[in-house]
């Protein structure tokens, strides 16, 4: 965790930058799971990846709502 904090120190200076950083991570995870689902031929595994992508999308939406609330 120390390496993570060191790497992202500048992006953790306020709640807004923390939310932005979280949104970046969620978007990257959504993209990864979506691409894995698109390539997967095994139906169960494809469904798993699609489910994970949906979870990440929900997290991203929640963070966007929170950021809007704080900035609005």
N, C-alpha and C positions, 0 to 999 in steps of 0.2 A: 504494500500500500504506500510505502514511503516513495518508491519510484514513481508511482502514479501521481502522488501529490506534487512531487518535484516537477514532473513533466507538465502538469496542467495547472501549476500555481497561478499563472496569469489569468486563467479562465475560471478561477474560483474566488474572485475578489468580491463578488456581490451575489445576491440571490438570483438576479437576472442572468449574470454570466454563468452561474452554476446551472440554471435551467437550460440555457443555450447549449452548454457542453453536454448535458444529459440528452437534449434533443439530437445532437450530432451523433452520440453513441446509439441512440434508438434508431435513427435513420439508417446508420450503417448496418445495424443488426437486421432491420427490416429488409434492406437490400440483399444482404447475404442469404437470409432464409428464403426470400423470393427467388433468387437465382438458383439456389439449391433445389427448390421445389420444381422449378421449370426444367431442370436437367434430370430429375429423378424419374426412373422408370418403375420402381417399386411403388405401388399405390399406397401402401401403409406409410412408407417413409415420406412420400410426397405429401400425404395428408398431414403428417407430423410437421414437416417444414412449413406447410401452409398455415397450420395452426400457430406455429411459432411466429411467423410473419404477422399474423393477425394480432397476436399479443403485443408485438413490438409496435405495430401501428396504433393500437389502443394506448400504449404508454406515451407514444409521441403526441397523440391527440390530447391526452391528459396534461402533458407538459405545456402544450400550446395554449390550452385553456388557462392554466395557471399563469403563464407569462402574460397573456392578454389581461387577466384579472389584475396583475401587479402593475402593468403599464397603463391600463385604462383608467 
